[in-house]
Amino acid sequence: MPQNLSHISFENACADIFCFDNGTEVKEYQAIIHVCQHKLPYVQQLEAVMNAYSQLLESLPGTQAVFKRYFLSDAANQADDVILADITDCAKSIIEQAPLDGTKIALWVYLMTNVQTGIGKSGLYEVRHGNFRHLWNASAHNMAANSEYQTRLLFNEYNMQLIEEGCTLEANCIRTWLFVNDIDLNYGGVVRARNQFFFTQGLTVNTHFIASTGIGGRQMDPNVLTQMDNYAIAGIQKEQIHYLYAPTHLNRTSDYGVSFERGTYIDYADRRHVLISGTASINNKGEVMYPKDIIRQTHRMWENVEALLKEAECTYDDVSEMVVYLRDVADYELVSDLFKERFPEKPYVIVQAPVCRPGWLIEMECMAVKAISAPEFPTF
């Protein structure tokens, strides 16, 4: 098996790590770094995370960060310090989604070996290997008047960046994340802007959409109502990209007026990457399952994700990281116990972030990777 899990303790912090190593040049690591002393002041918690990250790099020689996401409890007072402390040359997402273990900061980091990195001419962060340029972007935002205008400008700007890289949204964008300040109020504007923009780019229910998470999250400036992170691949062939539906468990998102795919997988000669969108307790009629019951919603959410993974010929064993979003902080201990029991060694973080429908108490997203042999495609 090319997957390995480990747990490393550092001073005041720890890391849960997933390693994918199939004997080729590019090893992949996903790590979630947690603070272990929740009573420490923020500056010391940030220092613990940064020191843990530095020591993690030392223990994984030849690795480079390709993407990071910082989860903060109070972005207005904390984000500036992260920007100053982290000078890593990679795409960095910084969002207020409080870690629910009582700490003020957590870090998800995606690392690889034997890749070349840098900033593309468009400003997107690129990771190069073989025939591909993996294009990452994080913390994109603007100050337009409302969430609809902000989202429209975000997609317009991103589209121009892709064009500058010789790409298009339709052919090359694999994944987006949309973080919405006060999602109960502002998500409608995000949906309208995305629907309209996708239509102009030829993305419809008869073609395809893009895997995505739309979730509550706040930037350091409260005037930012939408932040976007995204991932595209230059050099990818249409035949390598597949979309996941799990129709026994889920419906098409367009059935209830939104436009994203439930999940996407990409085949390379030597591995399969799976990206599962934000998934909640929903059935194949688009209905919220088990309102007000966090336990049953958690189990249905797991079942839905499992169905999507199965469609990609994967299981939870192949999952490399998970982000879990809770609406109500009072549900944390119960949900934490459920995850510890089912996924005792898997890298994951549980944060406070309301889902796009008030009736959904919990949502999760994940990535997975699996060794395959597909010689008709280029190697990752």
Secondary structure, DSSP 8 states (H G I E B T S, - for coil): --EEEEEEEETTEEEEEEEE--SSS--EEEEEEEES-TTS-HHHHHHHHHHHHHHHHHHSTTEEEEEEEEEES-HHHHHHHHHHH---SSEEEEEE--BTTS-SEEEEEEEEES-EEEE-TTS-EEEEETTEEEEEEEEE----SSHHHHHHHHHHHHHHHHHHTT--HHHHEEEEEEEETTHHHHHHHHHHHHHHHHHHTT--TTS---EEEEEE-B-SSTT--EEEEEEEEET--GGGEEEE--TTT---GGGGT---BSEEEEE-SSEEEEEEEEEESB-TTS-B-STT-HHHHHHHHHHHHHHHHHHTT--GGGEEEEEEEES-GGGHHHHHHHHHHH-SSS-EEEEE---SSTT--EEEEEEEEEE---TTS---
